Amino acid sequence: MAIRRRFIGLAIVGILGIGIWVLGSVSQATAETLKFKSFNHVTKQEEVPVADVEGHAISLTVREGVAVFENGEWAWHKSAYLRNYVKGAGTSESYGTYTFLDGSSIIVHGKGTIEATPAGVPSSAKWTVEVIHGTGRFQGIKGTTTTTSTKLLPPEKDEPVGKALSEGTLVYTLPSK
């Protein structure tokens, strides 16, 4: 009986030791952080009124522009937004692609809220954005972006929605090579 207990104890210690060795030998991906500033404008918009309350509408908006990262890189940014709002304020869901000069890309999915002035002009936005895919050097990327500030400029004549200026942070990991 004592030999059996000793054997079981050694087996447990051996399994734990092997487990610790295996886990310790797997290289862990470390999170990278990049701050960015972006500017974009509306290139397409379709809006459909909803007849339940005054000023209620849904819209599909395409925005394009540039994102400049603190490491000096920049990417062309194109996003499609589906908005549901009353007098300019409401919710939004988006999918966007950042395409870098080398052709690599980062694809994101966001959900947010939009605030508006009393006149119904969108004035700011807050987002929760998840990195959902990457290509090229960003293959296998996982992460989030946090926008710390988004200012929506008032629309100019014949412009459906104003230009947007944003600042934020991309936090991501890439798979080990």
N, C-alpha and C positions, 0 to 999 in steps of 0.2 A: 504494500500500500504506500509506503514512504517513497519507494522508487518511482511508483506511478505518479505521485504528486510532484516529485522532483522533475520527472520527465515533462509533465504538463507545464510546470513553471518555466523550465528551460525553453519549451516550445513557444510559450507566450512571449518570453523575453526575446527570443529569436525573431518571431514575427514582428514585434514592435521595432526591433533594431533594423530589420530589412525595410519596414515601412518608412521609418525615419530616414534611412539612407536614400530610398527611392524618391521620397518627397524633397529631400534636400538637394538631390542631383538635378531635379527639373528646374530649368531656368525660368524665373518668374518675369513676366512683362512688367515694366515699370511705366507708370502713367507719365505722359508728356503733357505740358501745358503751353498753349500758345494764345496770346491775346491778339485781337484783331479789331479793325475798324472797317466798316462797309458802307457803301453808298449804292442805292439802287433806285430805279424808277419803273413806273408801270409801262409795259409794252403792249398789253392787251387786257381788256376787261369786259365782261358781260355781267349785267345786273338784271335781276328779276324781282319785281316788287311782290310782297306778300300782303294780301288784303286784310289781315286781321287787325293791325293797329297802324296808325300813321307813322310813316318813316321806316317800316320793316321791309327788309330786302335780303336776298342772298346774292352772292356774286362769286364769280371765278375770276381771279386776277393773276396775271403773269408779271413778275418783276424781274428785271435784269440789272446787273451792276457789277461792282468790283469789291473784293475783300482784300485788305492789305494786312498781312500778319507781322507781328513784332520781329520775326527773324528776317524780314525783308522780302519774303515771298509774297506773291499776290495770286489771286485766282478769280476767274470770271464766275459770277454767281447768278444762277437762274432758278427761280422758284415759282411754283403754282400755289395759290392760296384759295381756299374755299372759305368764304366769310358768311356769317349769319348775324345780322345786326339790326338795331333799331336806332334811327337817327345817328348813325355813325359809330355807335358803341356796340360791342358784342363779342362773339367768339370767332376763332379762325383756326384752320388746320392747314398745314402746308407740307410740301415735299420740295426739297431743293438740292441742287448739285453745284459743288464748287469744283471747277476744272482748272488745274494748275498748268503752267507753261510746258511742263514735260508730258502733259496728257493724262496724268494721274488725276483721280477725282475722289471726292468724298460726297456721299449722298446722305441727307438728313431728313428727318420727319419731325415736325413741330406742331404743338398745340399751344394756343395763346388766347389772350384777351386784348381787346382794343378799347381804348378810352377815347372820348370825343369831347369837343367843346360844346357849350350849350346850343350853338348854332348847328350842331350835327356834323362838324368837320373832325375826322379822326385826328388825334393829337399825339398819342403814344401807344405803345404795345409792350406786352410782357409775354415771354415765351418759355416753354419747356421743350428742349430740342434734343433728340436722340440721334446719334450717328448710326445709320442702319446698314451701310455698305461702303466699300471702297474699291478702287481699281488701281492698277499700276503699283506704285510703292505704298499705297494705302490698302492693298488687298488684305482682308481680314481685320480691318480697323474696328474698334468698339469705342464708344465714348459718348460724350454729351457736349453741347454748347450752352453756355449761359450768356444771355444778353443782358448787360448791366444798364444799357441805356439805348432806347430807340426813340428818336424824334421824327415825327411825320411832319414834313413841311406842308404848308397850305398849298393846295393845287393851283397851278397857274391856269390861265385861260385855255380852254379846250383840253385840259388835263383831267382825267377822271378822278385820280387820287394823287396826293402829293408825293414827292420824293422822300426817301427814308435815309436817315443817318443813324448808324448803329455802332455800338462798341460792345465787345464781348470777349469770352474766353472759350477756347476749345480745349477740352481735357480728353485725352485718348490713349489707348494702348494699341500696339501692333503685335501680332504673333511673333514669337521667338523664331529666329532663323536657324 
